[in-house]
Amino acid sequence: MSFEPTLESVKTHEVPDWFHDAKLGIFIHWGLYSVPAWAPAGGDIGEVFQSGDMSAWFENNSYAEWYLNTLKFENGPTRQYHDTRYGSDFAYDDFAAGFNSVLRRWQPDDMAALFSEAKARYVVLTTKHHDGFTLWPSAHPCPHKPGYHTMRDIVGDLTDAVREQGMRMALYYSGGLDWAFNEARIEQVQDVWGTIVQTPEFVEYSVAHWKELIERYQPSIMWNDIGYPAAADLGELFAYYYNSVPDGLINDRFTQSRDQRPKAGEPLTTPRGPHFDYITPEYATFDEIQEVKWECCRGIGHSFGYNRAEGDEELLAEDELIHLFVDIVSKNGNLLLNVGPMADGTIPENQAERLRGLGRWLDRNGDAIFDTRPWTRAEGVSADGLAIRFTARDDTLFATLLGTPRQSDIRIENLEAPDAAGIRLLGQEAPLSWRQDGGDLVIQLPPDLPVAHAHSIAIEGMGG
């Protein structure tokens, strides 16, 4: 299908099956901010934003990738850290030389192999974050900062490695904020939207970047962030993309109107662009199955960029990560789980451990996750209070127990299986004995059931 360069035309685009099937993506925040790699260890932004009190957030921003903005608070903790470690005369841009130097030893195949081990189906790389530094040597360099990019084509090298592992490659671009064009300090939520660059120069620059990324790398997703200049012709840009990548997707963050920006006190979940294929709640999830496809993006810890101040206690525990993932999938969502590499591309070991743990769990239980769709309801509970999440594929219903039952059988309340149903535990071939007790399904579990973060049960004959 060919799209005309209008919003009306691109709005007929449908979410491709590969994205519904994928379930797990890896987000990568990596840039100059990965050199200092520091932010005050705080809470999740989703909780802070929903509380409505963002008064102290930007001065104490726990997002390490916002280092340049946080550095502008003269008496803030980031400025104190920076002056102590690097000296007050050391500018943010001075990190570029060291960053480019250590990138020479980065091994993209190793990074991609780790993501494959986690069983991710796609990867989203930050090509340019709000600081304006690009991870590829663009034919459209920053007009305000010569040489403000990686000397190595990080985007291209990782794209090749990711595709070699059989995953899809997608690209993030900060289309609204660019602190190389607008250096104003962001102090409040309203400043974020008030500092979106609106100049004709930036409109031309950002559109040229997106088209260059599309031409060179054919990304499976245009993952924009923090709005887009109001004067940009998004109908033309989106049609250009879809006609180049027919099974590609566009996220919901190409906001051009201030009236559509999220408001403090509400979850970061509101669709805001004039056209989108799916929505992107940040550090937030839903209580019910959503008709619109969605993707929860979040870090393993409280930051997207690597934050050396975060220890294990700030990161999601393996069971929390698995339970979160299963919950998201049951409600028509994908999880875009972020890693923050060190400057040289090394994934910190405590982050890598979470990825490997998730991959091990999916080795056994992946059939209950990948290529599934939401069932008629997402949640259930056992008689002893164990939470359950449902997914379905063809004629099979999957019930994933969020924990290990204490008894030798599991009673799933308000679930009736047909007489001919076959029931088995994923990872084992032998069928499980079961019986219907009124409106409850009682399943006899294997005597050697190991303690695990979650167990998935396949019930054949009732997935539709």
C-alpha positions as CSV (number, residue, x, y, z in Angstrom):
1,M,0.0,0.0,0.0
2,S,1.3,3.4,-0.9
3,F,0.5,6.4,1.4
4,E,-0.2,9.9,0.3
5,P,1.7,12.7,2.2
6,T,-1.3,13.6,4.4
7,L,-2.3,12.7,8.0
8,E,-5.6,11.4,6.6
9,S,-3.7,8.8,4.5
10,V,-1.2,7.7,7.1
11,K,-4.0,7.2,9.7
12,T,-5.2,4.2,7.7
13,H,-1.9,2.4,8.7
14,E,-2.5,-0.6,10.9
15,V,-0.2,-2.1,13.6
16,P,1.7,-5.0,12.0
17,D,1.4,-8.5,13.5
18,W,5.2,-8.6,14.2
19,F,4.7,-5.9,16.9
20,H,1.7,-7.6,18.5
21,D,3.8,-10.8,18.5
22,A,7.1,-9.3,19.7
23,K,6.2,-8.5,23.4
24,L,9.8,-7.6,24.5
25,G,12.0,-4.9,23.2
26,I,15.3,-3.5,24.6
27,F,15.7,0.3,24.9
28,I,19.2,1.7,24.9
29,H,20.1,5.1,26.4
30,W,23.7,5.8,25.5
31,G,25.5,9.1,24.9
32,L,27.8,11.7,26.4
33,Y,25.8,11.4,29.6
34,S,27.2,7.8,29.9
35,V,30.6,9.3,30.7
36,P,29.7,11.0,34.0
37,A,26.9,8.5,34.4
38,W,25.5,10.0,37.5
39,A,22.3,11.3,38.9
40,P,20.7,11.5,42.4
41,A,19.2,8.2,43.1
42,G,15.4,8.8,43.4
43,G,12.1,7.2,42.6
44,D,10.3,6.3,39.4
45,I,9.2,9.3,37.5
46,G,5.8,7.6,36.8
47,E,4.9,7.8,40.5
48,V,6.3,11.3,40.9
49,F,4.4,12.6,37.9
50,Q,1.1,11.0,39.0
51,S,1.5,12.6,42.5
52,G,1.4,16.0,40.8
53,D,4.4,17.3,42.8
54,M,7.2,17.9,40.3
55,S,8.6,20.9,42.0
56,A,11.9,19.4,43.0
57,W,12.2,16.8,40.2
58,F,14.3,18.6,37.6
59,E,16.9,19.8,40.1
60,N,17.2,16.3,41.6
61,N,16.4,14.4,38.3
62,S,17.1,10.7,38.7
63,Y,17.4,10.4,34.9
64,A,21.2,10.3,34.3
65,E,20.6,11.1,30.6
66,W,19.3,14.6,31.7
67,Y,22.8,15.3,33.2
68,L,23.3,18.5,31.0
69,N,20.0,20.1,32.2
70,T,20.5,19.0,35.9
71,L,24.0,20.4,35.8
72,K,22.5,23.9,35.2
73,F,21.2,24.1,38.8
74,E,24.1,25.9,40.4
75,N,23.5,24.5,43.9
76,G,22.1,21.1,42.9
77,P,23.6,17.7,43.7
78,T,24.6,17.1,40.1
79,R,26.6,20.4,39.9
80,Q,28.3,19.5,43.2
81,Y,29.2,16.0,41.9
82,H,30.5,17.4,38.6
83,D,32.6,20.1,40.1
84,T,34.1,17.7,42.6
85,R,34.9,15.0,40.0
86,Y,35.7,17.1,36.9
87,G,36.2,20.7,38.0
88,S,34.0,23.7,37.5
89,D,35.7,24.6,34.2
90,F,35.0,21.2,32.6
91,A,32.1,21.6,30.2
92,Y,29.6,18.9,29.2
93,D,30.8,19.0,25.7
94,D,34.3,18.1,26.9
95,F,33.0,14.6,27.5
96,A,33.0,14.0,23.7
97,A,36.7,13.3,23.2
98,G,36.8,10.6,25.9
99,F,33.5,9.1,24.7
100,N,34.7,8.8,21.1
101,S,38.0,7.3,22.3
102,V,36.4,4.4,24.3
103,L,33.9,3.7,21.6
104,R,36.7,2.3,19.5
105,R,36.7,-0.9,21.6
106,W,33.0,-1.4,21.7
107,Q,31.8,-4.8,20.4
108,P,28.3,-4.5,18.9
109,D,28.0,-8.3,18.4
110,D,28.4,-8.9,22.1
111,M,25.7,-6.3,23.0
112,A,23.3,-7.8,20.4
113,A,24.0,-11.3,21.7
114,L,23.0,-10.3,25.2
115,F,19.7,-8.9,24.0
116,S,19.1,-12.1,22.0
117,E,19.8,-14.1,25.2
118,A,17.1,-12.1,26.9
119,K,14.7,-13.3,24.1
120,A,14.1,-9.7,22.9
121,R,12.4,-9.4,19.5
122,Y,13.4,-5.7,18.8
123,V,15.9,-3.1,20.0
124,V,15.4,0.7,20.2
125,L,18.6,2.9,20.2
126,T,18.7,6.5,21.2
127,T,20.3,8.1,18.1
128,K,20.1,11.7,19.6
129,H,18.9,12.5,23.1
130,H,18.0,16.0,24.4
131,D,21.6,17.1,24.6
132,G,21.7,17.0,20.7
133,F,24.7,14.7,20.4
134,T,24.2,12.2,17.6
135,L,25.4,8.6,17.6
136,W,26.0,8.6,13.9
137,P,28.2,10.9,11.7
138,S,25.3,12.7,10.0
139,A,25.4,14.4,6.7
140,H,23.5,17.1,8.5
141,P,25.8,18.0,11.4
142,C,24.8,20.2,14.3
143,P,25.2,23.8,13.1
144,H,25.9,25.1,16.6
145,K,28.5,22.6,17.7
146,P,31.0,21.3,15.1
147,G,32.0,17.7,15.5
148,Y,29.1,17.1,18.0
149,H,28.7,13.4,17.1
150,T,30.3,10.0,17.4
151,M,33.2,9.4,15.0
152,R,32.1,5.8,14.8
153,D,28.7,4.9,13.2
154,I,27.2,3.5,16.4
155,V,23.7,3.4,14.8
156,G,24.9,1.5,11.8
157,D,27.1,-1.0,13.6
158,L,24.4,-1.9,16.1
159,T,21.8,-2.1,13.4
160,D,23.9,-4.7,11.6
161,A,24.6,-6.7,14.8
162,V,20.9,-6.7,15.9
163,R,19.6,-7.9,12.6
164,E,22.3,-10.6,12.4
165,Q,20.8,-11.9,15.6
166,G,17.3,-12.0,14.0
167,M,15.9,-9.1,15.9
168,R,14.4,-5.9,14.5
169,M,16.1,-2.5,14.9
170,A,14.2,0.6,15.8
171,L,15.5,4.2,16.4
172,Y,14.7,6.9,19.0
173,Y,15.2,10.5,18.2
174,S,14.6,13.5,20.4
175,G,12.5,15.5,18.0
176,G,11.3,18.3,20.4
177,L,14.1,19.0,22.8
178,D,17.6,19.8,21.5
179,W,19.7,21.7,24.0
180,A,22.3,22.6,21.3
181,F,19.5,24.8,19.8
182,N,17.8,25.9,23.0
183,E,20.0,26.0,26.1
184,A,17.2,27.2,28.5
185,R,17.1,25.4,31.8
186,I,14.1,23.2,32.4
187,E,12.8,23.7,35.9
188,Q,9.1,22.7,35.7
189,V,7.0,20.4,33.6
190,Q,5.6,23.4,31.6
191,D,9.2,24.3,30.7
192,V,9.6,20.9,28.9
193,W,6.9,21.8,26.4
194,G,7.8,25.5,26.4
195,T,11.4,24.8,25.3
196,I,10.5,22.6,22.3
197,V,12.6,24.1,19.4
198,Q,10.2,25.7,16.9
199,T,12.7,27.6,14.6
200,P,12.6,26.9,10.8
201,E,16.2,25.9,11.1
202,F,15.4,23.1,13.5
203,V,12.4,22.0,11.6
204,E,14.6,21.5,8.5
205,Y,17.3,19.9,10.6
206,S,15.1,17.4,12.5
207,V,13.2,16.3,9.4
208,A,16.5,15.9,7.5
209,H,17.8,13.7,10.4
210,W,14.7,11.5,10.4
211,K,14.8,11.0,6.6
212,E,18.5,10.2,6.8
213,L,17.9,7.6,9.5
214,I,15.1,6.1,7.4
215,E,17.2,6.0,4.3
216,R,20.3,4.6,5.9
217,Y,19.0,2.2,8.5
218,Q,15.3,1.4,7.6
219,P,14.2,1.4,11.3
220,S,11.3,-0.8,12.3
221,I,10.0,2.0,14.6
222,M,10.2,5.8,14.5
223,W,10.4,6.3,18.3
224,N,10.2,10.1,18.8
225,D,10.4,11.8,22.2
226,I,9.1,15.0,23.8
227,G,7.0,16.4,20.9
228,Y,7.9,17.9,17.5
229,P,8.0,21.4,16.0
230,A,4.5,22.6,15.1
231,A,5.5,23.7,11.7
232,A,6.7,20.3,10.6
233,D,4.6,18.5,8.0
234,L,4.2,15.2,9.7
235,G,1.8,13.8,7.1
236,E,4.6,14.1,4.6
237,L,7.2,12.7,6.9
238,F,5.1,9.7,8.0
239,A,4.1,8.8,4.5
240,Y,7.8,8.9,3.5
241,Y,8.5,6.5,6.3
242,Y,5.7,4.1,5.7
243,N,6.4,4.0,2.0
244,S,10.0,3.1,2.8
245,V,9.3,0.7,5.7
246,P,5.8,-0.7,5.0
247,D,5.7,-2.8,8.3
248,G,7.2,0.0,10.4
249,L,5.5,1.8,13.3
250,I,5.3,5.3,14.7
251,N,4.9,6.0,18.4
252,D,2.6,8.6,20.0
253,R,5.2,11.3,21.0
254,F,5.2,13.5,17.9
255,T,3.1,16.0,19.8
256,Q,2.7,19.4,18.0
257,S,0.1,21.0,20.3
258,R,0.8,22.2,23.9
259,D,-2.9,21.4,24.6
260,Q,-2.2,17.7,24.2
261,R,0.8,17.5,26.5
262,P,0.5,15.3,29.6
263,K,-0.5,17.0,32.8
264,A,1.0,16.5,36.2
265,G,-1.2,14.4,38.4
266,E,-2.1,12.0,35.6
267,P,-0.2,8.9,34.4
268,L,2.2,9.4,31.6
269,T,-0.1,7.5,29.3
270,T,-2.1,10.0,27.2
271,P,-1.8,9.6,23.4
272,R,-0.6,13.0,22.1
273,G,0.6,12.9,18.5
274,P,-1.6,13.7,15.5
275,H,-1.0,10.1,14.3
276,F,0.4,7.1,16.1
277,D,0.3,3.3,15.9
278,Y,0.6,2.7,19.6
279,I,1.0,4.5,22.9
280,T,4.0,4.6,25.2
281,P,3.3,5.0,28.9
282,E,6.6,5.7,30.8
283,Y,7.1,3.8,34.1
284,A,3.4,3.2,34.1
285,T,1.0,0.3,33.2
286,F,-2.7,-0.3,33.0
287,D,-5.2,-2.1,35.2
288,E,-7.3,-3.5,32.3
289,I,-6.8,-4.8,28.8
290,Q,-6.3,-1.9,26.4
291,E,-7.9,-1.9,22.9
292,V,-5.1,0.4,21.7
293,K,-1.7,-1.3,21.4
294,W,0.7,0.0,24.0
295,E,4.3,-0.3,25.1
296,C,5.6,0.4,28.7
297,C,9.0,1.9,28.5
298,R,11.1,1.9,31.7
299,G,14.6,1.4,33.0
300,I,15.7,-1.6,35.0
301,G,16.3,1.0,37.7
302,H,15.0,4.5,38.1
303,S,17.2,5.9,35.3
304,F,17.4,5.2,31.6
305,G,21.0,6.3,31.2
306,Y,23.6,4.4,33.2
307,N,23.7,5.8,36.7
308,R,26.7,4.7,38.8
309,A,24.9,5.9,41.9
310,E,22.3,3.1,41.5
311,G,23.0,-0.2,43.2
312,D,21.1,-3.5,43.2
313,E,18.5,-2.1,45.6
314,E,17.4,0.5,43.0
315,L,17.0,-2.1,40.3
316,L,14.0,-4.3,39.6
317,A,14.5,-7.7,41.2
318,E,14.2,-10.6,38.8
319,D,10.8,-11.7,40.1
320,E,9.4,-8.1,39.9
321,L,10.6,-7.9,36.3
322,I,9.0,-11.2,35.3
323,H,5.7,-10.4,37.0
324,L,5.7,-6.9,35.5
325,F,6.3,-8.3,32.0
326,V,3.6,-11.0,32.3
327,D,1.1,-8.4,33.5
328,I,1.9,-6.0,30.6
329,V,1.5,-8.7,28.0
330,S,-1.8,-9.9,29.4
331,K,-3.2,-6.4,28.8
332,N,-2.2,-6.0,25.2
333,G,1.2,-4.3,25.9
334,N,4.8,-4.8,25.1
335,L,7.7,-4.1,27.5
336,L,10.4,-1.9,26.2
337,L,13.0,-2.6,28.9
338,N,15.9,-0.1,29.0
339,V,19.6,-0.8,29.5
340,G,22.1,2.0,30.2
341,P,25.5,1.0,28.9
342,M,28.7,2.4,30.3
343,A,30.5,4.8,28.0
344,D,32.4,2.0,26.3
345,G,29.3,0.0,25.6
346,T,29.6,-2.4,28.5
347,I,26.2,-3.4,30.0
348,P,26.7,-3.2,33.8
349,E,26.6,-6.7,35.2
350,N,23.6,-6.2,37.5
351,Q,21.6,-5.1,34.5
352,A,22.9,-8.0,32.4
353,E,21.9,-10.4,35.1
354,R,18.3,-9.2,34.9
355,L,18.3,-9.7,31.1
356,R,19.7,-13.2,31.4
357,G,17.3,-14.1,34.2
358,L,14.3,-13.0,32.0
359,G,15.7,-15.0,29.1
360,R,16.0,-18.2,31.2
361,W,12.4,-17.8,32.3
362,L,11.3,-17.3,28.7
363,D,13.2,-20.4,27.6
364,R,10.6,-22.4,29.6
365,N,7.6,-20.2,29.5
366,G,7.9,-18.2,26.2
367,D,4.9,-20.0,24.6
368,A,2.7,-18.1,27.1
369,I,4.1,-14.8,26.0
370,F,5.3,-14.6,22.4
371,D,2.7,-14.5,19.5
372,T,-0.2,-14.4,22.0
373,R,-3.1,-12.0,22.3
374,P,-5.1,-10.9,25.3
375,W,-7.8,-13.3,26.5
376,T,-11.3,-12.2,27.5
377,R,-9.9,-11.0,30.8
378,A,-6.3,-10.4,31.9
379,E,-6.4,-11.3,35.6
380,G,-7.3,-14.2,37.8
381,V,-6.6,-15.5,41.3
382,S,-6.2,-18.9,42.9
383,A,-8.1,-19.9,46.0
384,D,-5.0,-19.3,48.1
385,G,-4.6,-15.8,46.7
386,L,-1.9,-16.4,44.1
387,A,-2.2,-13.8,41.3
388,I,-2.7,-15.2,37.7
389,R,-2.4,-13.6,34.3
390,F,-4.1,-14.9,31.1
391,T,-2.9,-14.9,27.5
392,A,-4.2,-16.8,24.5
393,R,-3.1,-18.1,21.1
394,D,-5.4,-20.0,18.7
395,D,-7.3,-22.6,20.9
396,T,-4.9,-22.5,23.8
397,L,-5.4,-20.4,27.0
398,F,-2.2,-19.7,29.1
399,A,-2.5,-19.1,32.8
400,T,0.7,-17.8,34.3
401,L,0.9,-18.1,38.1
402,L,2.9,-15.2,39.6
403,G,4.8,-17.3,42.1
404,T,4.9,-21.0,43.2
405,P,1.8,-22.5,44.8
406,R,2.1,-23.8,48.4
407,Q,-0.2,-26.7,47.8
408,S,0.1,-29.7,45.5
409,D,-2.8,-28.4,43.4
410,I,-4.0,-25.0,42.2
411,R,-7.6,-23.9,42.2
412,I,-8.2,-21.2,39.7
413,E,-11.4,-19.4,40.6
414,N,-14.1,-18.6,38.0
415,L,-12.5,-20.6,35.2
416,E,-14.3,-23.4,33.4
417,A,-12.5,-25.7,31.0
418,P,-14.3,-27.9,28.4
419,D,-14.4,-31.6,29.0
420,A,-11.9,-32.4,26.3
421,A,-9.3,-29.8,27.5
422,G,-5.7,-30.9,27.7
423,I,-3.7,-29.2,30.4
424,R,0.1,-29.1,30.8
425,L,2.8,-27.2,32.6
426,L,5.1,-25.4,30.1
427,G,8.5,-27.1,30.2
428,Q,7.0,-30.5,30.7
429,E,5.4,-32.8,28.2
430,A,3.2,-34.9,30.5
431,P,-0.4,-33.8,30.8
432,L,-1.7,-32.6,34.2
433,S,-4.7,-34.1,35.9
434,W,-7.5,-31.7,36.5
435,R,-11.2,-31.5,37.5
436,Q,-13.9,-28.9,37.4
437,D,-15.3,-28.0,40.8
438,G,-18.3,-25.8,40.2
439,G,-17.0,-22.7,38.6
440,D,-13.4,-23.3,39.6
441,L,-10.7,-25.2,37.7
442,V,-8.6,-27.5,40.0
443,I,-5.2,-28.6,38.5
444,Q,-3.0,-31.2,40.1
445,L,0.6,-29.9,39.9
446,P,3.7,-32.1,39.4
447,P,5.2,-33.3,42.7
448,D,8.6,-32.0,41.8
449,L,7.4,-28.5,40.9
450,P,10.4,-26.2,41.4
451,V,10.2,-22.9,43.2
452,A,10.2,-20.3,40.5
453,H,9.2,-16.7,40.0
454,A,6.3,-17.7,37.8
455,H,4.8,-20.9,36.2
456,S,2.8,-21.0,32.9
457,I,0.1,-23.6,32.4
458,A,-1.3,-24.3,28.9
459,I,-5.1,-25.2,28.7
460,E,-5.8,-26.5,25.2
461,G,-9.3,-26.1,23.8
462,M,-10.3,-22.8,25.3
463,G,-8.1,-20.0,23.9
464,G,-10.6,-18.3,21.6
